[in-house]
Amino acid sequence: MDHFTRNLDRRSTLWFRPPEAGVGTSPGETDPGERLALLHGWDTATLLVKNGHFTRAEIATLRSFAAERQFDVAWHPGMRGDEANHYNRLAKPTLYDAAVALLGPGRSAFLADYRFNVWPATDDRPFFFRFFKWSLLPQLAALRGQGGFVFLDTGYLVVVLALLQAVIASAILILLPLAWLRSGEERRVAPGPLQVAFYFLLIGFAFLFVEIAFIHRFTLFLGHPLAAISVTLAGFLISAGLGSGTSKRVATRWPQAAIILAVTAIVSLGVVYAMVLPPLFDRLMGLPLSAKVAVAVGLLAPLGFVMGLPFPLGLSRVSDCAPGLVPWAWGINGCASVVAAVMASLLAMHVGFTTVLGLALSLYTATPLLLERGRPAA
């Protein structure tokens, strides 16, 4: 414990101690309260984590250390509520109450009711610094004269405002060109402008959602966000370009069902990858970076290839039915891509990247209903 007290005296630290022989090391043990201790001063809390149970001697040393320096012990195994909140007094023993709630059956209720978002980060939602809850905003606004906005998660709100800006700009750029579309052409074409708009919106959203979900997935595998962004974007864009280049042959061979076949392939591969990639990456995690990059590119190529088909296939269909809508379709898809990049991040913060991928595959599934039956009007 001397090593522990020296480190604690110098600065607040998260301290790990090797397990003692035969103490708290049985496989499958799941009682975290026996392995944690928490103490605090007036401005700092220190959490101690042991790979094993804290012994009575260690707890006694901790309590003695805290009393000599007038630190409050907020949690240790076997602690009672009346032992907290003696020196740096709060209105109530908040940290002790939080520890009891988090270590007991009321954990979920405590996390849900807490004013800030303090749910643990996971691989699916790795947002360690997202604390904002919308229910907190009125309280912070009421305390703005007392510095309440210091507690505002500005990074989250910046993303929300960026999304709002992108949506407004996209709505203007999508709706305004309708004033120049000839009403006669709109009556003669099938599919009409509404079907065209939704088709290119959906594939724009879906493509970006898949791309961002896989960037995150490959970040865990490649070990660094920059590497994952570079490899994933390059893999998707190159393979999607190759897929687009073969779209004419696909349309010629299956003129009645090209979009349906492309979407079926996308959804099938997406579902398979969602199930297979986590265990596969676990087995391949020890490979060198160059081998991981090769594996990543090889995995991304088939999915990227078929994801490159819906846009040119849809554009060809629109060109046959209503050539005047082709530039508008390009613009709609571009707007959707901008909005989707921001929206995917916000959705992942709330529901996780796996759900974002599932939503993308659902959007792809809806697209054949919009254009597959479209034909030039007689």
C-alpha positions, 0 to 999 in steps of 0.5 A: 500500500505504500506505493499506492499512498505515494501515487495518491498523494502526488496526484489523482490516479486510476490505480491497478494492482496485481492480483494476490494469489488466490484472492478474487481471481476465480473465473466468471466472478462479477461483483465489481463492488468488492474491487472498487474504492472511491475517495474525493476532496473538494474538487477531485474524485479518485477511483481505485480499481483492484484485480481482486478483492480489497482486503480489510487491511487495505481498506483500513489503510485507505480510511486512515490515509483519507482521514489524515488528509481530510479526504472523504471516502465515498465507497469501499466494500462494506461501507455504510452511508453514515461513513460518507460526507464528513469533511467536504460536505455536500447537501447529501452523500451524492457520490456514495449514493451514486456508487450504491445505485450503480453497483446495485439493482437500480443501475439502469434507473439511475443512469436513465434519470441522471441529468447528464448522459453517463451511460458507459461507452461501448464498441457500438457507441464509442462516444466517451465525451457525449454527456448531453441530454435534451431534457437538460437544456431548459435547466441550463438555459434557466441558469445561464446567468449563473454560468449554466452553459459551462455544462453544455455539450457544445460539440453535440449541439454543433453537430445538430446545428450542422444537420439543421443547416444541411437539411434547410439548404438541401430542401431549398436546392431540391425544391427550388428546381421544381419551378423550372420543370415542365409540367407537361413532362411531369405528366408524361413520365413514369416514374414521376418527380416524387418517385425520382426524388425519394429514390435518389434520397434513399440511395444517398442516405443508405450509401453514406450510412453503410460507409460510416458504419463500416469506417467505425467497424474497421477502426476497431480492426485497423486500430486507428481512425485515420487508417480506417477512414483512408482504407474504407473510403478508398475501398468503397469508392474504387469498388463502387466505381468498378460496379458503376462501370458494369451497370450497363451490362447488368441492365442489358442482361436483366432489364426487368430486375436490375435494381432488384438484383443489385439491392438484394446483393447489397442487403445480403452482403450487409447482413452477412458482414454484420454477423461475420465481421466481429468474430472474424476480426477477433481471430485476425486482430494479431495480423500486421497492419499491412495484412489487415489493410489487405483483408479490409480491402478484400472484404470491402470490394464485393459490397462496394461493387454492388453498392455502385450499381443502384445510382447508375441504374436509376439514373439510366431509368430516369434518363429513359423516362424523363431526361429533364430530371437527370440533373435534378436527380444528381443534385438530390443524391448529392444533398442526401450524401451531405445530410447523411454524413451528419445524420449518421453520426447523430444516430450512432450516438443514440442507437449505435452503429449497428442500428445505423447499418440496419437502417441503411439496409432497410433504405436500400430495400425500399428503393426498387419499389420506386423505380423498378416499374418505371417505364417511359409513358406511352 
